[in-house]
Amino acid sequence: MKIVKRKTTQKDLSLQESEMRAISAKLNDADWYAAQRLQAWQSYQATAMPTTQDEAWRRTDISKLDWQKVQHPALSNASPRKSTVPQELLHPLVGDEHGGQLVIRGGQVEQASLAANLAEQGVIFTDFLTATREHADLLQKYLGKAVKTDEGKFTLLTAAWVDQGVFVYVPKHTKVELPLHTVIWADGSAHFSRVVVVADDGAELTYVHELGSADANGTDQAFHSGTVEVFCGANANLQFIELQSLGQHFWHFSHERCQVGRDGKLDWIFSGLGSHVTKNFSDLDLVGSGAWCRMSGFYFAEKDQHLDHDTQQNHLVPHTTSDLLFKGALLDESRSVWQGMIYVAPGAQKTDGFQANRNLILSKHARADSIPGLEILADDVRCTHAAAVGQLEPHHMFYLMSRGLPYEEAKRMIVEGFYDPILQRIPFEGVRERLLSFISEKI
């Protein structure tokens, strides 16, 4: 494990080893995970906090984060908020019913169900802490293999302080007909989650994961740090949908990586709508010949939101395909950052990679940074990228208003048209309706 000495005096978290052991005891950790927590915490303390001097963080300043308000729930004396999970988040977004649903509020499992026929076939659908105790051997086979524990300051913090999460496992050649659905409702000031999803060789799965919270009034600050690891095996077919709607008082940090095996197919749909500040790393590793992935990202920022998405498409073997489209609109004084890279490893011939980011500026004070990139170390490939930042066209508005549409209705129609290419990528009516509803609320 690589340890980086501190180079900054930026404020940080402080906790004694005895307090870490108290966290493990309160969360009823298995021995192996208690040891992993302690090791991750020791490495966290020895690792420098990222600053704007680091290239990946150059456009996202976290120096205003009040670390004194970041306390582990197991040690906090503060009473958690008692906001309820909105019923609309519990309705099926894909089809008419769930194959299984898991609802976690404030670190506590409030609802857990899985169709009997899926359990009989060996499907595992449970919260992360339960998985560390009841499925330790299987979980350890995958945990930390996609997102390395020491990948960054916040991956170490998540491994050390995790208090909730999800483990999904679909055995080889098992077809999950109805979607699985999880909701993590952040009902407090600090939360740390690990999500591990495995569609083994030949498996089929549609999985919807939601991370949300209520909005807080005043100047409250909340914190979430999480990791997401997804494994799509050989000849597997996985549709993975993420919806993030944290309150605008949250500082949200996440590291996510999906691995796709030989002839595997992954449809990765992502929406980032909430938080005050988001710093998200979303990596795709195509590790088997014939692997295919489509990444579709949707974000809409308002007020002083700052949403930073860093994507990486890694073509590591020949004959792989990736297609990324991220689209976002910005209101008020919000800011978005998208930095993308297509990497083609030496010898990864017949690669087909594409990435595009398009932004619509709806205020003269909003800003979007769009930075595509290519690193190609093979000579028989097709890799392209595109980026655009634009404003509402006055003649479009004039045309619609001259036909009798009010100003706000005309603007809403143009924004919906802007997002339509990304919405058409989403094969689920419930997800499209949720995003269209959000556009209407923003406008």
VENFENSUL-V11736 format. One record per pair of residues at least 4 apart in sequence whose C-alpha atoms are under 8 Angstrom apart, sorted by the first residue. I is the first residue (numbers start at 1). J is the second residue. If there is no record, write none. Layout:
I,J  I,J
This chain:
1,150  2,150  3,43  3,46  3,47  4,46  4,47  4,48  5,46  5,47  5,48  6,46  6,47  6,48  6,49  7,48  8,48  8,49  10,49  10,63  11,67  12,49  12,67  13,67  13,68  13,70  15,19  15,20  16,20  17,21  17,38  18,22  19,23  19,75  20,24  20,37  20,38  21,25  21,34  21,38  22,26  23,27  23,74  23,75  24,28  24,29  24,34  24,37  25,29  26,74  27,74  27,129  27,163  29,33  29,34  29,129  29,132  29,133  30,34  30,132  30,133  31,35  32,36  33,37  33,132  34,38  35,39  36,40  36,159  36,160  37,41  37,159  37,160  37,161  38,42  38,160  39,43  39,160  40,44  40,149  40,150  40,156  40,157  40,159  40,160  41,45  41,156  41,157  41,159  41,160  42,46  43,47  43,150  43,156  44,153  44,156  44,157  47,153  48,153  49,153  50,54  50,57  50,153  51,57  51,58  51,61  51,62  51,63  52,57  52,58  52,59  52,60  52,61  53,57  53,58  54,58  56,310  57,61  59,337  60,279  60,306  60,308  65,251  66,70  66,221  69,189  69,221  69,222  70,189  70,190  70,222  70,223  71,75  71,76  71,189  71,190  72,76  72,161  72,190  72,191  73,163  73,188  73,190  73,191  80,106  80,187  80,188  80,189  81,187  81,188  82,187  83,187  83,214  85,89  85,105  85,185  85,213  86,90  87,91  89,183  90,183  92,96  92,97  92,98  92,181  92,430  93,428  93,429  93,430  93,431  94,179  94,428  94,429  94,430  94,431  95,178  95,179  95,428  95,430  97,178  97,179  98,178  98,179  98,180  98,181  99,114  99,115  99,118  99,176  99,177  99,178  99,179  99,180  99,181  100,112  100,113  100,114  100,115  100,125  100,178  100,179  100,180  100,181  101,111  101,112  101,113  101,114  101,180  101,181  101,182  102,109  102,110  102,111  102,112  102,113  102,125  102,126  102,127  102,181  102,182  102,183  103,109  103,110  103,111  103,112  103,182  103,183  103,184  103,185  104,108  104,109  104,110  104,111  104,164  104,182  104,183  104,184  104,185  105,109  105,110  105,184  105,185  105,186  105,187  106,184  106,185  106,186  106,187  106,188  106,191  107,163  107,164  107,186  107,191  108,164  109,127  112,126  114,118  114,119  114,125  115,119  116,120  117,121  118,122  118,123  118,176  119,123  119,124  121,171  121,174  122,170  122,171  123,168  123,169  123,170  123,171  124,167  124,168  124,169  124,170  125,166  125,167  125,168  125,169  126,130  126,131  126,166  126,167  126,168  127,131  127,164  127,165  127,166  127,167  128,132  128,164  128,165  128,166  128,167  128,194  128,195  129,133  129,163  129,164  129,165  130,134  130,135  131,135  131,136  131,139  131,167  132,136  132,139  135,139  136,140  137,141  138,142  139,143  139,167  140,144  141,145  142,146  142,196  143,196  143,229  144,148  144,149  144,229  146,229  146,230  146,257  146,258  146,259  147,151  147,155  147,227  147,228  147,229  147,255  147,256  147,257  148,155  149,155  149,156  149,159  150,155  150,156  151,155  151,156  152,156  153,157  154,158  154,225  154,226  154,253  154,254  155,159  155,225  155,226  155,227  155,254  155,255  156,160  157,161  157,162  157,225  158,162  158,192  158,193  158,194  158,225  158,226  158,227  159,194  161,192  162,191  162,192  162,193  162,194  163,191  163,192  163,193  164,191  164,192  164,193  164,194  165,184  165,192  165,193  165,194  165,195  166,182  166,194  166,195  166,196  166,197  167,195  167,196  167,197  168,196  168,197  168,198  169,197  169,198  169,199  169,200  170,174  170,176  170,198  170,199  170,200  170,203  170,204  170,205  171,199  171,200  171,201  171,203  172,199  172,200  172,201  172,202  172,203  173,200  173,201  173,202  173,203  173,204  173,236  174,202  174,203  174,204  175,203  175,204  175,205  176,203  176,204  176,205  176,206  177,204  177,205  178,206  179,205  179,206  179,207  179,208  180,205  180,206  180,207  180,208  181,207  181,208  181,209  181,210  182,208  182,209  182,210  183,209  183,210  183,211  183,212  184,210  184,211  184,212  185,211  185,212  185,213  186,190  186,191  186,211  186,212  186,213  186,214  186,246  187,213  187,214  188,222  189,221  189,222  189,223  190,222  190,223  190,224  191,223  191,224  191,225  192,224  192,225  192,226  193,224  193,225  193,226  193,227  194,226  194,227  194,228  195,226  195,227  195,228  195,229  196,228  196,229  196,230  197,228  197,229  197,230  197,231  198,230  198,231  198,232  198,233  199,203  199,204  199,205  199,231  199,232  199,233  199,236  199,237  199,238  200,231  200,232  200,233  200,234  200,236  201,232  201,233  201,234  201,235  201,236  202,233  202,234  202,235  202,236  202,237  203,233  203,235  203,236  203,237  203,238  204,236  204,237  204,238  205,237  205,238  205,239  206,238  206,239  206,240  206,241  207,238  207,239  207,240  207,241  208,240  208,241  208,242  208,243  209,240  209,241  209,242  209,243  210,242  210,243  210,244  210,245  211,242  211,243  211,244  211,245  211,246  212,244  212,245  212,246  212,247  212,274  213,245  213,246  213,247  214,246  214,247  215,246  215,247  215,248  215,249  216,220  216,247  216,248  216,249  219,249  220,249  221,249  221,250  221,251  222,249  222,250  222,251  223,250  223,251  223,252  224,250  224,251  224,252  224,253  225,252  225,253  225,254  226,253  226,254  226,255  227,254  227,255  227,256  228,254  228,255  228,256  228,257  229,256  229,257  229,258  230,257  230,258  230,259  231,258  231,259  231,260  232,236  232,237  232,238  232,258  232,259  232,260  232,261  232,264  232,265  232,266  233,260  233,261  233,262  233,264  234,260  234,261  234,262  234,263  234,264  234,288  235,261  235,262  235,263  235,264  235,265  236,263  236,264  236,265  237,264  237,265  237,266  238,265  238,266  238,267  239,266  239,267  239,268  239,269  240,266  240,267  240,268  240,269  241,268  241,269  241,270  242,269  242,270  242,271  243,270  243,271  243,272  243,273  244,271  244,272  244,273  244,274  245,272  245,273  245,274  245,275  246,250  246,273  246,274  246,275  247,274  247,275  247,276  248,274  248,275  248,276  248,305  249,275  249,276  250,275  250,276  250,277  251,275  251,276  251,277  251,278  252,275  252,276  252,277  252,278  252,279  252,280  253,278  253,279  253,280  254,279  254,280  254,281  255,280  255,281  255,282  256,280  256,281  256,282  256,283  257,282  257,283  257,284  257,285  258,283  258,284  258,285  259,284  259,285  259,286  259,287  260,264  260,265  260,266  260,284  260,285  260,286  260,287  260,288  260,291  260,292  260,293  261,286  261,287  261,288  261,289  261,291  262,287  262,288  262,289  262,290  262,291  263,288  263,289  263,290  263,291  263,292  264,288  264,290  264,291  264,292  265,291  265,292  265,293  266,292  266,293  266,294  267,293  267,294  267,295  268,293  268,294  268,295  268,296  269,295  269,296  269,297  269,426  270,295  270,296  270,297  270,298  271,297  271,298  271,299  272,297  272,298  272,299  272,300  272,307  273,298  273,299  273,300  273,301  274,301  275,305  276,304  276,305  276,306  276,307  277,305  277,306  277,307  277,308  278,306  278,307  278,308  278,309  279,307  279,308  279,309  279,310  280,308  280,309  280,310  281,309  281,310  281,311  282,309  282,310  282,311  282,312  283,311  283,312  283,313  283,314  284,311  284,312  284,313  284,314  285,313  285,314  285,315  285,316  286,291  286,292  286,313  286,314  286,315  286,316  286,317  286,320  287,291  287,315  287,316  287,317  288,316  288,317  288,318  288,320  289,317  289,318  289,319  289,320  290,318  290,319  290,320  290,321  291,319  291,320  291,321  292,320  292,321  292,322  293,321  293,322  293,323  294,322  294,323  294,324  295,322  295,323  295,324  295,325  295,326  296,324  296,325  296,326  296,422  296,425  297,324  297,325  297,326  297,327  297,422  298,326  298,327  298,328  298,422  299,326  299,327  299,328  299,329  300,328  300,329  300,330  300,439  301,305  301,306  301,307  301,328  301,329  301,330  301,331  301,334  301,335  301,336  302,330  302,331  302,332  302,333  302,334  302,442  303,331  303,332  303,333  303,334  304,332  304,333  304,334  304,335  305,333  305,334  305,335  306,334  306,335  306,336  306,337  307,335  307,336  307,337  308,336  308,337  308,338  309,336  309,337  309,338  309,339  310,337  310,338  310,339  310,340  311,338  311,339  311,340  311,341  312,340  312,341  312,342  312,343  313,322  313,340  313,341  313,342  313,343  313,353  314,342  314,343  314,344  314,345  315,320  315,321  315,342  315,343  315,344  315,345  315,348  315,351  316,344  316,345  316,346  316,348  317,345  317,347  317,348  317,349  318,347  318,348  318,349  318,350  318,351  319,348  319,349  319,350  319,351  319,352  320,350  320,351  320,352  321,351  321,352  321,353  322,352  322,353  322,354  323,353  323,354  323,355  324,354  324,355  324,356  325,355  325,356  325,357  325,422  326,356  326,357  326,358  326,422  327,357  327,358  327,359  327,419  327,422  328,358  328,359  328,360  328,419  329,359  329,360  329,361  329,362  329,415  330,334  330,335  330,336  330,359  330,360  330,361  330,362  330,363  330,366  330,367  330,368  331,361  331,362  331,363  331,366  332,362  332,363  332,364  332,365  332,366  333,363  333,365  333,366  333,367  334,365  334,366  334,367  335,366  335,367  335,368  335,369  336,367  336,368  336,369  337,368  337,369  337,370  338,357  338,369  338,370  338,371  338,372  339,370  339,371  339,372  339,373  340,355  340,371  340,372  340,373  341,372  341,373  341,374  341,375  342,353  342,354  342,355  342,373  342,374  342,375  342,376  342,383  343,374  343,375  343,376  343,377  344,348  344,351  344,375  344,376  344,377  344,378  345,376  345,377  345,378  346,376  346,377  346,378  347,377  347,378  348,377  348,378  349,378  349,379  349,380  349,381  350,380  350,381  350,382  351,380  351,381  351,382  351,383  352,381  352,382  352,383  353,382  353,383  353,384  354,383  354,384  354,385  355,372  355,384  355,385  355,386  356,372  356,385  356,386  356,387  357,370  357,372  357,386  357,387  357,388  358,387  358,388  358,389  359,368  359,388  359,389  359,390  360,389  360,390  360,391  360,392  360,418  361,366  361,367  361,368  361,389  361,390  361,391  361,392  362,366  362,391  362,392  368,389  370,387  370,388  370,389  371,387  372,385  372,386  372,387  373,385  374,383  374,384  374,385  392,396  392,397  392,414  393,397  394,398  395,399  396,400  397,401  397,407  397,410  397,411  398,402  399,403  400,404  400,405  400,410  401,405  401,406  401,407  401,410  405,409  405,410  406,410  407,411  408,412  408,443  409,413  410,414  411,415  411,443  412,416  412,439  412,440  412,443  413,417  414,418  415,419  415,439  416,420  416,436  416,439  417,421  419,423  420,424  421,425  422,426  423,432  426,431  426,432  428,432  429,433  430,434  431,435  432,436  433,437  434,438  435,439  436,440  437,441  438,442  439,443
